[in-house]
Amino acid sequence: MVVRKRKKRVTKMLGQRTRGNGDTKRRRGAGGRGGRGLAGSHKHKYSKYAGKFGQEKKQVRSRKVVRELNIDLLVQKMPKLEAAGKILKEANTIVIDGSKIGFDKLLSKGELKQKIIVRNMKASKKAIEKVKKAGGEVELEENEIIEKETEEFEDVPATKEPAVEKEEIKKE
């Protein structure tokens, strides 16, 4: 059985003007703080919000995460990857497919003693050198080769016409 109790009436501060809530000016609702939210941010609360005006928010661009793999880690993981069937072994060479092992780029840290063929992966210049030195090769996609060729042409400055020809045209 639940006994309902009557709420007691608070009689502690009955004779006081503010009843323990400080100055009566503070009890005016939102007027006591100069409006709700950002009200007055261009007027009487300008100093509080001055840094927020006139600035554009920076757009966050999502970037593709490149999963990188060093040669030493690749050598270390080879037995496990071979057991899982993600690496193929052909005669003396090991064929590594980047899409199967889940990596996008091969980096040059470490030493390579086995002959490997790397497919579907990007590779740094030093990594390519190390793979070739071990007797293997890196098969790059056609898009990557085209990008490298265009980078070479971007370095060459555009030729300007000599100013002498323009002056001769003006004289005629």
Residue pairs with C-beta under 8 A, 6 or more apart in sequence:
12 20
13 19
13 20
17 24
18 24
18 27
21 27
25 32
26 32
30 36
30 39
34 40
34 44
34 45
35 45
38 45
38 49
39 45
40 46
41 48
41 49
41 52
42 53
66 104
66 105
66 122
67 102
67 103
67 104
67 105
68 103
68 104
68 105
68 106
68 107
69 101
69 103
69 105
69 106
69 107
70 106
70 107
70 108
70 109
70 110
71 106
71 107
71 108
71 109
71 110
71 111
71 112
71 127
71 130
72 109
72 110
72 111
73 110
74 96
74 106
74 110
75 110
75 111
75 112
75 113
75 114
77 101
78 87
78 94
78 114
81 87
81 101
82 89
82 94
86 97
86 100
86 101
87 94
87 95
87 96
87 97
87 100
87 101
88 94
88 95
88 97
89 95
92 115
93 115
93 116
93 117
93 136
94 114
94 115
94 116
94 117
95 116
95 117
95 119
96 116
96 117
96 118
96 119
96 121
97 119
97 120
98 104
98 106
98 118
98 119
98 120
98 121
99 120
100 120
103 121
104 121
104 122
105 121
105 122
105 123
105 124
106 118
106 121
106 122
106 123
106 124
106 127
106 131
106 138
107 123
107 124
107 127
108 124
108 126
108 127
108 129
108 130
111 130
112 130
112 131
112 133
112 134
112 136
113 134
114 134
114 136
115 134
115 135
115 136
116 131
116 134
116 136
117 136
117 137
117 138
117 139
118 131
118 136
118 137
118 138
118 139
119 139
120 141
121 138
122 140
122 144
123 131
123 138
123 140
127 138
128 138
131 137
131 138
132 138
